[in-house]
Structure formats: structure tokens, C-alpha cells
């Protein structure tokens, strides 16, 4: 979407309107509730991976990472988790 918007110098909303007008079905993005974000924060702090949390909530790990970062939670680097 960003590439299209940049290439055609259109806003995201304009592109969505063009797609809808042409009959394209636009999927709705799931938004995390505050309770889901709270649970994700707790799960992540308890050592659960972004991927596992995302799968449980039906979302991409990047969506979970973004939600945690917006809450000020620093994320771990990928790879195997070691016990502390």
C-alpha cells in the first residue's frame, strides 16, 4: 500500500476508495483490545515469544511487537531464549 501511495502520489484512503469502488473486498484489520495488549505484555515478560503470542491471538508477530513497543516494552533479539 505504501509503495502504491508513493508511486501514484495518493493517500492510503484514496487508494482504498478506488479499490472499493472497483468491487475489491478490503479485509478488515483486527485491532488489539487493551486487555489483549495487557495479556501480551505479561506473556512476553514471562518469556513467551512474539510469534507464539501472535499465533494465539491470530495476528502476526510484528503486530504484537508494535503493540508492545507502543507500551514502551523493549523487545528481545530473536533466537533461543536462555534462562536467567
Helices and strands as residue ranges (DSSP letters): H 2-8, H 12-21, H 34-45, H 50-57, H 61-70
